């Protein structure tokens, strides 16, 4: 009886077990994964030798482009807007907590596209595109390998950074160049500039400005706009004005400034390009010269 009473007494005074740790791993956001968006070196996310051996990779301000023959692999850009083409996908590799790998059905006859969507809803787009017919299974195998490469770099904390030497357009705030009355006519009265997620593009009404690294040779005849050699062309509803300069810190490469004006009534024509030229005459003189 005494033993039983002692046992009961001991049981009544026994300390409660420590609560289980409920914290768990933190869901991975895009900012935690990539750091400052404006300086991400997207080519550090792509192990070219393993994913697309023999390709030539070019880092731009918002993606990494690797070309091999008729095939192009893109890692980036970052996006935040909803995309109805993004669908669930059973990716077989390891994925950090709070991250989803999805597929995109856009242009799936010639491309295989993936999206790494982080816990905050921002996503990193990746794609493999063939300019010819290509092979769908091969494209998607490379796309999945690119996803694995990006996630491995992120989880290892080895995301590289771009640096922008003096007079590089990578350090320019593009919205500052659209925030002037000289752009009012092309942009639309009362419009306000909105910066892109990566910080290297800006939209104000009907006008947009993108600053990046050129990955394709210029097209169309040259003309002088805003004191610079520029090229004007139409693409569907857009009239675009491009100009380039040698890329500081990237020997053999050129930086690209692309101004576009959209024709809201249909296909771009002479009137749209007049507005694009007017906008370019205001914007281009304000860009530093390398």
Backbone bond lengths (Angstrom), bond angles and torsions (degrees), N, CA, C in turn:
res aa  C-N    CA-C-N  psi(-1)  N-CA   C-N-CA  omega(-1)  CA-C   N-CA-C  phi
1 X - - - 1.469 - - 1.528 109.93 -
2 X 1.418 114.65 -45.62 1.461 117.93 179.44 1.509 111.38 -59.81
3 X 1.327 115.67 -42.25 1.482 120.33 178.81 1.508 110.67 -61.56
4 X 1.354 114.48 -41.19 1.457 118.46 179.93 1.509 110.88 -64.19
5 X 1.373 116.47 -40.94 1.451 119.76 179.55 1.523 110.83 -65.78
6 X 1.346 115.97 -41.11 1.468 119.03 178.08 1.523 111.58 -63.10
7 X 1.317 114.20 -40.57 1.473 118.35 178.47 1.509 110.58 -63.23
8 X 1.339 116.14 -43.84 1.460 119.56 -179.90 1.513 109.90 -62.89
9 X 1.391 116.26 -40.58 1.455 119.13 179.65 1.509 111.31 -63.50
10 X 1.312 116.02 -42.61 1.473 119.41 178.74 1.511 110.71 -62.29
11 X 1.338 115.76 -40.84 1.455 119.32 -178.99 1.509 110.86 -64.31
12 X 1.352 116.30 -35.15 1.451 118.41 -177.26 1.512 112.84 -72.68
13 X 1.318 118.44 -21.05 1.464 120.86 -176.96 1.533 112.33 -107.29
14 X 1.325 118.20 5.59 1.478 121.26 -178.52 1.528 110.40 -67.41
15 X 1.325 116.46 134.99 1.467 121.08 -179.68 1.516 110.67 -64.43
16 X 1.343 115.57 142.33 1.467 120.59 177.40 1.526 109.66 -68.08
17 X 1.325 117.57 144.91 1.472 119.46 178.78 1.522 111.62 -61.98
18 X 1.323 116.19 146.71 1.468 120.52 178.46 1.523 109.57 -64.38
19 X 1.343 116.61 139.43 1.467 118.91 179.65 1.520 111.04 -63.64
20 X 1.302 114.93 145.69 1.469 119.38 178.64 1.519 109.67 -66.22
21 X 1.328 116.61 148.19 1.462 121.55 177.59 1.519 109.25 -68.10
22 X 1.341 116.07 116.13 1.459 120.73 -177.09 1.534 112.40 -98.28
23 X 1.341 115.57 -0.26 1.458 117.01 -173.16 1.530 112.01 -68.53
24 X 1.307 117.02 -51.59 1.461 120.90 179.70 1.520 111.18 65.65
25 X 1.325 117.13 -177.78 1.461 120.41 178.55 1.524 110.69 -70.14
26 X 1.321 116.32 147.31 1.463 120.40 179.06 1.519 109.93 -81.86
27 X 1.337 118.01 133.38 1.463 119.96 176.14 1.530 110.09 -57.72
28 X 1.325 116.65 133.90 1.464 121.79 -173.14 1.523 111.22 -83.43
29 X 1.319 116.61 119.17 1.461 121.51 175.57 1.524 109.44 -90.54
30 X 1.325 115.57 164.19 1.460 119.72 179.61 1.521 111.23 -64.69
31 X 1.321 117.31 -39.26 1.463 119.34 -179.15 1.527 111.21 -67.66
32 X 1.335 117.17 -36.85 1.462 119.74 177.03 1.528 110.86 -68.60
33 X 1.330 116.27 -34.54 1.461 120.69 -178.13 1.521 112.42 -75.00
34 X 1.330 116.76 -39.33 1.459 120.92 -168.37 1.515 114.54 -113.18
35 X 1.331 117.70 -14.18 1.453 119.03 -176.33 1.515 111.27 74.83
36 X 1.332 116.53 -151.42 1.463 120.86 -178.66 1.529 109.98 -64.28
37 X 1.317 116.49 120.77 1.466 120.57 -173.91 1.533 112.74 -61.81
38 X 1.320 117.04 -36.06 1.464 120.38 -172.73 1.518 113.12 -67.48
39 X 1.351 118.11 -18.01 1.460 119.88 -176.08 1.527 113.23 -117.69
40 X 1.326 118.34 14.09 1.469 120.07 179.00 1.535 110.13 -65.09
41 X 1.318 116.33 129.96 1.465 121.32 171.08 1.533 106.62 -92.21
42 X 1.312 115.96 97.91 1.463 120.35 -174.71 1.520 112.10 -66.08
43 X 1.335 117.01 -22.86 1.468 118.47 177.24 1.523 111.73 -71.27
44 X 1.339 117.75 -18.48 1.467 119.05 174.98 1.523 111.00 -71.32
45 X 1.334 117.56 -16.19 1.463 122.13 178.79 1.523 112.46 -86.23
46 X 1.322 117.18 -10.20 1.458 121.28 -174.78 1.521 110.25 -116.39
47 X 1.321 116.53 111.94 1.463 122.04 174.20 1.526 107.14 -81.03
48 X 1.328 114.89 89.53 1.469 120.35 -173.12 1.522 111.21 -58.57
49 X 1.325 117.57 -43.84 1.469 120.93 -177.11 1.516 112.00 -60.61
50 X 1.330 117.72 -32.49 1.464 121.13 -178.69 1.515 112.78 -90.45
51 X 1.333 117.01 -35.16 1.467 120.53 -172.88 1.521 112.22 -90.36
52 X 1.312 117.23 -45.04 1.464 120.63 -178.49 1.528 108.31 -143.57
53 X 1.360 115.89 73.28 1.469 120.11 -175.20 1.522 112.15 -57.91
54 X 1.333 114.14 136.90 1.455 119.90 178.34 1.512 114.04 91.26
55 X 1.337 117.96 -8.89 1.459 120.75 -178.77 1.521 110.22 -75.32
56 X 1.322 115.50 155.84 1.460 122.29 173.41 1.512 108.30 -102.87
57 X 1.338 116.31 120.21 1.464 120.96 -176.78 1.522 110.44 -103.94
58 X 1.327 115.13 137.64 1.461 121.75 178.83 1.524 108.51 -123.92
59 X 1.340 118.10 121.23 1.461 119.72 175.96 1.527 110.68 -81.82
60 X 1.317 117.74 126.54 1.455 121.63 172.01 1.523 107.44 -108.66
61 X 1.322 117.12 -175.04 1.459 119.55 -177.64 1.521 112.66 -75.45
62 X 1.345 117.74 -17.40 1.463 119.39 -175.45 1.515 114.24 -131.52
63 X 1.328 118.74 0.61 1.463 120.40 175.53 1.522 110.08 -162.63
64 X 1.326 114.99 178.31 1.464 121.88 170.13 1.514 107.14 -121.28
65 X 1.306 116.46 128.25 1.464 121.29 -179.61 1.521 109.15 -113.94
66 X 1.336 115.68 123.69 1.465 121.35 178.85 1.526 108.04 -120.52
67 X 1.323 116.68 121.36 1.473 122.31 -177.11 1.512 110.29 -111.56
68 X 1.322 115.24 135.72 1.460 122.29 173.50 1.523 107.45 -142.70
69 X 1.332 115.97 103.13 1.467 119.88 -176.59 1.524 110.01 62.48
70 X 1.316 115.82 -127.26 1.465 120.71 -178.22 1.524 112.45 -89.23
71 X 1.310 117.09 5.46 1.471 121.13 -176.56 1.534 110.67 -106.61
72 X 1.336 115.23 137.74 1.458 121.70 178.51 1.524 109.77 -126.66
73 X 1.319 116.03 128.36 1.464 122.29 175.07 1.521 107.89 -107.98
74 X 1.336 116.28 127.44 1.459 121.81 177.99 1.520 109.58 -118.56
75 X 1.327 116.41 129.38 1.459 122.00 170.30 1.520 105.90 -114.25
76 X 1.320 117.64 114.73 1.447 123.71 -171.63 1.516 108.83 105.00
77 X 1.303 116.86 167.31 1.458 127.01 9.40 1.521 112.64 -88.73
78 X 1.328 114.95 -177.74 1.450 121.96 169.37 1.521 109.16 -81.55
79 X 1.305 116.10 147.68 1.462 120.55 179.36 1.518 109.14 -143.59
80 X 1.322 114.86 154.11 1.466 120.18 177.49 1.521 112.43 -126.51
81 X 1.326 117.14 -23.94 1.459 120.33 -177.02 1.522 111.10 -71.02
82 X 1.325 115.94 148.11 1.461 120.64 177.70 1.527 110.30 -63.61
83 X 1.319 116.21 143.80 1.460 122.17 -179.70 1.524 108.16 -129.45
84 X 1.340 117.51 113.81 1.467 119.38 -177.73 1.518 113.89 -66.13
85 X 1.354 116.88 -13.16 1.466 119.98 179.66 1.526 112.65 -82.51
86 X 1.331 117.96 -12.41 1.458 121.95 -178.55 1.528 109.60 -77.16
87 X 1.334 115.79 126.25 1.469 121.88 -176.64 1.536 110.19 -128.68
88 X 1.331 117.16 159.00 1.469 119.61 175.53 1.525 110.96 -60.76
89 X 1.324 114.87 152.68 1.464 120.08 -177.36 1.520 108.67 -153.98
90 X 1.318 117.34 135.29 1.467 122.35 -178.32 1.528 109.74 -88.68
91 X 1.318 115.22 79.70 1.466 120.50 176.12 1.526 108.70 -72.73
92 X 1.325 117.39 134.41 1.464 121.34 -171.38 1.521 114.30 -91.84
93 X 1.320 118.40 -12.08 1.454 120.47 -177.32 1.513 113.01 -84.38
94 X 1.341 117.39 173.71 1.470 120.79 177.82 1.521 111.12 -68.45
95 X 1.335 115.41 143.16 1.463 121.67 -177.67 1.529 108.22 -133.68
96 X 1.327 118.49 132.35 1.477 120.26 179.00 1.530 111.82 -62.74
97 X 1.317 115.75 159.26 1.455 121.76 179.95 1.529 110.37 -59.68
98 X 1.330 115.91 132.28 1.454 121.46 177.77 1.514 114.61 84.91
99 X 1.321 117.88 0.34 1.468 122.20 -177.26 1.520 109.62 -108.22
100 X 1.337 116.45 141.81 1.462 122.24 176.63 1.518 109.38 -124.04
101 X 1.324 116.53 141.58 1.466 121.67 172.25 1.521 106.93 -106.04
102 X 1.323 114.84 125.18 1.459 120.85 -176.96 1.517 110.19 -125.24
103 X 1.325 115.38 172.06 1.461 120.45 176.99 1.518 109.18 -117.83
104 X 1.327 115.47 158.67 1.456 120.67 174.65 1.519 108.88 -118.46
105 X 1.318 115.53 137.41 1.462 120.35 179.37 1.520 112.31 -91.55
106 X 1.328 117.71 1.31 1.467 120.38 -178.51 1.527 110.05 -67.69
107 X 1.322 116.65 130.04 1.466 122.74 175.13 1.518 111.94 54.88
108 X 1.342 116.59 38.51 1.467 119.08 -173.51 1.531 113.48 -77.25
109 X 1.331 118.25 1.75 1.464 120.12 173.47 1.524 112.10 -77.35
110 X 1.334 116.39 -26.20 1.465 119.38 -179.24 1.519 112.61 -128.89
111 X 1.345 117.36 0.08 1.459 120.18 -177.81 1.517 110.59 -138.18
112 X 1.319 115.10 152.51 1.462 121.87 169.80 1.517 106.26 -121.58
113 X 1.332 116.07 118.81 1.462 120.81 -172.25 1.514 111.13 -120.44
114 X 1.324 115.48 142.27 1.447 122.89 177.56 1.530 108.81 -128.86
115 X 1.325 115.70 159.90 1.459 121.62 175.82 1.522 108.75 -136.52
116 X 1.317 116.29 127.26 1.463 121.37 171.62 1.524 106.32 -95.92
117 X 1.328 116.85 106.26 1.463 121.37 -176.50 1.526 109.24 -100.63
118 X 1.329 115.29 123.61 1.455 121.76 -175.76 1.528 110.60 -89.05
119 X 1.325 114.81 173.18 1.458 120.31 -173.00 1.522 113.03 -63.14
120 X 1.337 117.32 -24.10 1.460 120.08 -179.99 1.528 112.94 -89.29
121 X 1.334 117.15 3.89 1.458 121.13 178.28 1.513 114.70 91.98
122 X 1.327 117.75 -14.85 1.456 119.72 174.55 1.529 109.32 -73.85
123 X 1.309 115.93 148.98 1.470 118.70 -175.64 1.525 111.16 -135.09
124 X 1.321 114.60 154.01 1.454 123.25 173.93 1.516 107.23 -106.22
125 X 1.335 116.87 117.14 1.462 121.37 -179.99 1.522 110.18 -86.70
126 X 1.326 116.47 141.81 1.457 123.31 175.82 1.523 108.05 -135.59
127 X 1.328 117.33 144.81 1.465 119.30 179.29 1.517 110.96 -151.68
128 X 1.321 114.56 153.49 1.459 123.12 172.18 1.520 106.47 -125.95
129 X 1.331 116.83 121.08 1.461 121.70 -173.50 1.516 110.28 -126.20
130 X 1.325 115.96 138.26 1.466 121.91 174.01 1.518 108.84 -108.63
131 X 1.333 116.34 132.98 1.465 119.38 177.30 1.521 111.07 -75.13
132 X 1.345 117.13 -23.28 1.459 121.22 173.59 1.520 109.89 -100.26
133 X 1.316 116.71 -151.08 1.463 120.42 -179.82 1.518 111.31 -73.45
134 X 1.334 117.25 -47.03 1.458 120.80 178.24 1.516 112.75 64.24
135 X 1.316 115.23 -170.14 1.456 121.94 -178.84 1.526 108.56 -127.57
136 X 1.333 116.72 119.95 1.464 121.19 -174.16 1.518 111.99 -61.71
137 X 1.339 117.34 -43.12 1.463 120.14 -178.84 1.520 111.04 -63.65
138 X 1.328 117.14 -39.91 1.457 121.45 178.55 1.524 110.87 -65.34
139 X 1.332 116.34 -42.77 1.469 119.86 178.79 1.527 110.69 -58.83
140 X 1.320 116.39 -46.95 1.461 119.72 -175.57 1.533 111.86 -71.55
141 X 1.318 117.01 -30.03 1.470 119.05 175.35 1.518 109.87 -63.82
142 X 1.329 116.65 -41.41 1.466 120.71 178.72 1.533 110.00 -69.61
143 X 1.332 117.05 -39.13 1.468 120.10 179.20 1.524 110.68 -60.60
144 X 1.332 116.87 -43.02 1.466 119.94 178.60 1.533 111.02 -66.89
145 X 1.328 116.30 -36.03 1.463 119.31 176.93 1.528 110.69 -65.86
146 X 1.329 116.56 -36.55 1.466 120.48 177.42 1.526 110.76 -65.80
147 X 1.340 116.69 -39.21 1.462 120.84 175.81 1.526 109.92 -60.90
148 X 1.328 116.25 -47.27 1.458 120.10 179.68 1.520 112.43 -61.14
149 X 1.328 116.66 -39.39 1.462 120.99 178.27 1.523 110.64 -63.34
150 X 1.336 116.34 -45.58 1.467 120.33 -178.92 1.524 111.10 -63.57
151 X 1.330 116.99 -45.43 1.460 120.01 -178.62 1.528 111.73 -66.53
152 X 1.327 116.97 -36.64 1.464 120.00 178.39 1.530 110.79 -64.78
153 X 1.316 116.66 -41.23 1.466 120.43 178.36 1.518 110.90 -65.23
154 X 1.332 116.01 -42.09 1.466 120.77 -178.89 1.522 110.97 -64.52
155 X 1.333 117.03 -48.80 1.469 119.93 -176.84 1.534 111.62 -68.12
156 X 1.322 116.89 -25.40 1.469 120.27 176.90 1.523 112.37 -83.47
157 X 1.336 116.75 -4.10 1.459 120.30 -179.69 1.510 113.34 67.55
158 X 1.339 117.24 34.79 1.462 120.99 -175.21 1.521 113.38 -115.77
159 X 1.342 117.10 26.80 1.466 120.27 177.21 1.523 108.91 -66.59
160 X 1.340 116.46 125.14 1.455 121.08 -178.43 1.517 112.62 -80.76
161 X 1.330 116.24 164.28 1.459 122.28 -179.55 1.522 110.19 -119.12
162 X 1.318 116.16 143.89 1.452 122.09 169.99 1.526 108.53 -86.97
163 X 1.317 115.70 146.62 1.463 120.10 170.96 1.524 107.37 -118.57
164 X 1.316 116.14 144.45 1.452 120.87 -176.26 1.519 109.26 -115.41
165 X 1.336 116.32 105.10 1.469 118.99 -179.54 1.528 111.16 -62.51
166 X 1.293 114.78 169.10 1.465 120.43 178.25 1.525 109.86 -55.78
167 X 1.316 115.71 135.49 1.464 125.80 177.96 1.529 113.44 75.02
168 X 1.314 116.74 6.46 1.464 119.81 172.18 1.519 109.25 -74.02
169 X 1.330 116.41 143.80 1.467 120.31 177.39 1.523 111.80 -74.59
170 X 1.328 117.35 -9.58 1.455 119.83 177.81 1.514 113.06 -66.37
171 X 1.331 117.64 -22.57 1.455 121.26 -179.91 1.509 114.04 -96.49
172 X 1.344 116.81 6.98 1.461 121.23 -178.14 1.526 110.54 -87.22
173 X 1.343 116.83 141.80 1.465 122.14 172.97 1.525 107.95 -88.54
174 X 1.337 118.83 103.35 1.466 120.13 -171.43 1.521 113.77 -63.98
175 X 1.322 117.69 -30.51 1.473 118.51 -178.15 1.525 111.65 -66.24
176 X 1.324 117.18 -27.99 1.462 119.66 178.30 1.527 110.97 -63.43
177 X 1.323 116.71 -29.33 1.463 121.01 -179.07 1.526 112.40 -79.13
178 X 1.324 117.28 -17.63 1.470 120.61 178.59 1.522 112.04 -98.64
179 X 1.321 116.77 -7.78 1.459 120.95 -174.36 1.530 110.32 -93.51
180 X 1.334 114.93 66.21 1.462 120.27 179.68 1.511 110.37 -150.89
181 X 1.338 115.72 155.34 1.465 119.45 -176.31 1.529 112.49 -67.53
182 X 1.334 117.12 -22.01 1.467 119.41 179.11 1.528 112.10 -65.13
183 X 1.336 116.84 -18.22 1.463 120.72 -178.95 1.534 111.24 -99.59
184 X 1.341 117.53 -2.60 1.464 121.21 -175.04 1.525 112.84 -56.75
185 X 1.328 117.03 -44.96 1.457 120.17 -174.91 1.517 111.81 -62.91
186 X 1.328 116.71 -44.35 1.466 120.33 -179.19 1.518 111.79 -73.36
187 X 1.334 116.96 -37.75 1.460 120.78 -174.91 1.522 112.44 -79.36
188 X 1.313 116.40 -36.49 1.463 120.74 -175.69 1.525 109.56 112.36
189 X 1.314 115.53 139.35 1.457 120.59 -177.05 1.527 111.10 -62.45
190 X 1.334 115.64 138.50 1.463 120.42 175.53 1.509 115.61 78.12
191 X 1.327 118.71 2.88 1.462 120.88 -179.00 1.523 110.71 -79.30
192 X 1.330 115.32 152.75 1.452 121.62 -179.51 1.527 109.79 -124.13
193 X 1.335 117.68 144.32 1.478 119.81 -179.43 1.519 112.06 -73.52
194 X 1.330 114.87 144.53 1.466 122.19 177.89 1.524 108.85 -128.42
195 X 1.326 116.57 124.40 1.463 121.59 -177.01 1.521 110.29 -78.54
196 X 1.320 116.48 149.64 1.459 121.12 175.00 1.514 110.31 -77.47
197 X 1.334 116.18 168.54 1.460 121.12 -178.78 1.524 111.39 -61.72
198 X 1.331 117.17 -37.09 1.462 120.30 -177.34 1.526 112.60 -83.40
199 X 1.321 117.64 -14.86 1.454 120.93 177.61 1.508 115.16 85.62
200 X 1.322 118.52 6.95 1.463 121.03 -178.48 1.528 112.82 -112.90
201 X 1.308 117.39 10.02 1.466 121.60 177.28 1.519 107.88 -144.44
202 X 1.326 114.96 154.50 1.460 120.70 -178.89 1.523 108.70 -146.04
203 X 1.320 115.76 143.37 1.461 122.04 176.17 1.517 108.66 -121.32
204 X 1.308 115.66 132.55 1.465 121.18 172.07 1.523 108.00 -133.19
205 X 1.309 116.61 105.75 1.458 120.34 -178.80 1.510 111.39 58.61
206 X 1.326 116.25 -119.23 1.467 121.67 -177.17 1.522 113.22 -90.19
207 X 1.331 117.50 0.72 1.464 121.43 -175.74 1.530 109.84 -113.47
208 X 1.312 116.07 140.01 1.466 120.18 172.29 1.516 109.66 -133.27
209 X 1.314 115.28 152.66 1.460 122.49 176.99 1.515 108.36 -131.62
210 X 1.326 116.77 127.27 1.466 122.13 177.09 1.517 108.73 -122.89
211 X 1.330 115.99 134.66 1.454 122.97 176.49 1.523 107.72 -117.34
212 X 1.333 117.10 127.02 1.463 119.76 -174.67 1.524 109.66 -159.90
213 X 1.314 116.54 -162.76 1.460 123.20 175.43 1.523 107.76 -110.43
214 X 1.292 117.10 132.26 1.461 122.61 -177.47 1.529 110.42 -66.71
215 X 1.338 116.62 133.41 1.463 120.86 178.43 1.530 112.34 -119.64
216 X 1.336 117.39 -3.26 1.461 121.50 178.19 1.524 108.02 -139.67
217 X 1.335 117.70 148.35 1.470 119.69 -178.88 1.528 110.75 -64.02
218 X 1.335 117.33 150.87 1.464 120.11 -179.61 1.515 112.05 -64.78
219 X 1.323 115.86 150.12 1.467 121.15 -179.27 1.522 109.65 -121.59
220 X 1.335 115.68 145.35 1.458 120.84 176.68 1.512 112.51 93.24
221 X 1.331 116.18 163.13 1.465 121.10 -179.35 1.527 111.38 -70.32
222 X 1.324 115.43 150.21 1.466 120.66 -179.25 1.516 110.60 -85.73
223 X 1.320 115.94 146.92 1.459 123.12 171.82 1.525 107.52 -144.17
224 X 1.326 116.46 165.72 1.457 120.34 -178.83 1.522 110.10 -99.32
225 X 1.331 116.06 124.26 1.460 122.30 177.30 1.519 108.32 -135.50
226 X 1.312 117.20 127.91 1.455 120.57 179.83 1.508 113.02 57.95
227 X 1.330 117.01 31.09 1.458 121.11 178.69 1.511 114.39 78.70
228 X 1.323 117.73 10.15 1.464 121.34 -179.64 1.522 110.77 -125.85
229 X 1.335 114.89 152.79 1.466 119.34 171.75 1.525 108.44 -72.98
230 X 1.320 116.14 125.53 1.460 120.90 -176.00 1.522 109.32 -137.46
231 X 1.331 113.78 164.89 1.461 121.02 177.01 1.522 108.66 -130.77
232 X 1.323 114.94 137.93 1.465 121.48 -177.01 1.516 108.56 -117.53
233 X 1.329 116.64 134.44 1.459 120.29 179.14 1.523 109.13 -151.85
234 X 1.321 115.40 161.32 1.463 120.07 175.50 1.525 109.93 -111.09
235 X 1.315 115.18 144.64 1.470 122.78 173.70 1.517 107.44 -138.22
236 X 1.323 116.48 100.33 1.455 120.05 -179.20 1.509 111.15 60.84
237 X 1.317 117.27 -119.51 1.464 121.96 -177.99 1.522 112.78 -85.35
238 X 1.327 118.37 1.97 1.461 121.07 -174.02 1.523 111.54 -112.38
239 X 1.333 115.08 142.55 1.462 121.10 164.42 1.511 106.49 -110.77
240 X 1.330 116.45 128.04 1.467 121.74 -173.78 1.516 110.91 -118.75
241 X 1.313 114.98 141.29 1.462 122.71 174.13 1.525 107.47 -120.10
242 X 1.326 116.28 122.94 1.461 121.71 -179.26 1.521 110.00 -116.01
243 X 1.316 115.83 142.92 1.461 121.29 167.76 1.514 107.78 -142.80
244 X 1.331 117.00 155.48 1.469 120.87 -176.89 1.525 110.18 -134.35
245 X 1.318 114.14 165.11 1.462 121.84 170.85 1.525 107.23 -148.12
246 X 1.338 118.32 158.99 1.476 119.73 175.03 1.518 109.78 -55.51
247 X 1.339 116.12 138.11 1.457 120.89 -177.35 1.522 110.33 -83.32
248 X 1.331 118.27 110.10 1.473 119.39 177.03 1.530 110.41 -59.52
249 X 1.315 116.03 127.94 1.458 120.30 178.97 1.511 114.68 88.24
250 X 1.337 117.85 -7.19 1.469 121.69 178.08 1.529 108.60 -127.46
251 X 1.317 117.84 81.94 1.468 120.78 -177.05 1.525 111.71 -55.04
252 X 1.321 115.62 134.59 1.451 120.95 178.37 1.515 114.33 83.99
253 X 1.327 117.80 -5.53 1.461 121.57 179.67 1.527 110.30 -109.88
254 X 1.328 115.13 161.21 1.452 120.93 179.43 1.528 110.18 -126.79
255 X 1.311 115.92 141.04 1.455 120.44 172.19 1.514 109.37 -81.40
256 X 1.313 115.47 151.35 1.466 121.82 -175.04 1.518 109.88 -126.08
257 X 1.326 115.90 132.60 1.466 122.57 168.61 1.519 107.05 -112.76
258 X 1.319 116.20 122.57 1.464 121.00 -177.84 1.530 109.51 -121.11
259 X 1.306 115.33 118.42 1.464 122.41 176.17 1.519 107.50 -104.92
260 X 1.320 117.24 132.45 1.467 119.67 178.17 1.515 109.81 -132.66
261 X 1.318 114.53 145.57 1.468 122.91 174.62 1.524 107.06 -125.47
262 X 1.325 116.67 130.68 1.454 120.81 -178.08 1.515 109.99 -97.21
263 X 1.334 115.47 140.25 1.460 122.45 174.90 1.518 107.76 -93.26
264 X 1.315 116.65 105.34 1.467 120.66 -174.39 1.523 112.88 -71.27
265 X 1.332 116.94 -16.09 1.471 119.57 -177.33 1.522 113.01 -92.75
266 X 1.327 117.93 -2.58 1.470 119.09 -179.43 1.510 111.96 151.28
267 X 1.339 116.61 -127.67 1.456 122.31 -176.34 1.524 110.84 -86.19
268 X 1.325 115.81 138.75 1.459 120.28 178.82 1.516 110.76 -66.23
269 X 1.322 115.23 143.10 1.460 121.02 178.77 1.510 110.48 -143.46
270 X 1.336 116.30 -156.44 1.463 120.99 -175.98 1.525 111.70 -60.02
271 X 1.337 116.70 -40.50 1.457 119.58 -179.32 1.516 112.08 -62.87
272 X 1.333 116.99 -41.19 1.472 121.29 178.31 1.515 109.98 -64.63
273 X 1.320 116.63 -41.16 1.466 120.21 -178.78 1.529 111.89 -71.10
274 X 1.330 117.23 -28.57 1.469 119.40 173.36 1.517 110.01 -62.51
275 X 1.344 116.97 -42.85 1.450 121.18 177.30 1.530 111.15 -64.96
276 X 1.339 116.59 -39.44 1.468 120.43 179.18 1.522 110.86 -65.33
277 X 1.331 116.82 -40.40 1.465 119.67 178.18 1.533 111.09 -65.69
278 X 1.335 116.58 -39.33 1.465 120.35 178.44 1.524 110.85 -63.19
279 X 1.335 116.13 -43.58 1.465 120.03 177.85 1.529 110.30 -63.38
280 X 1.332 116.69 -42.02 1.463 120.77 -179.24 1.520 111.41 -63.82
281 X 1.323 116.89 -37.36 1.466 120.35 180.00 1.521 111.44 -63.88
282 X 1.335 117.01 -25.71 1.468 121.25 176.84 1.520 112.39 -86.36
283 X 1.337 116.53 -38.56 1.455 121.09 -171.61 1.535 112.65 -82.88
284 X 1.314 117.06 -45.53 1.472 120.19 -170.17 1.527 114.02 -62.49
285 X 1.337 120.61 -37.63 1.477 118.28 179.56 1.530 113.36 -64.77
286 X 1.322 117.07 -16.15 1.466 120.71 -177.39 1.532 112.86 -91.28
287 X 1.317 116.56 -2.37 1.464 120.27 175.71 1.536 109.43 -84.46
288 X 1.335 118.28 136.31 1.473 119.94 176.93 1.523 111.23 -65.33
289 X 1.312 115.73 153.17 1.455 121.27 178.00 1.516 109.92 -105.84
290 X 1.348 114.21 130.04 1.463 119.44 -178.93 1.526 110.12 -70.67
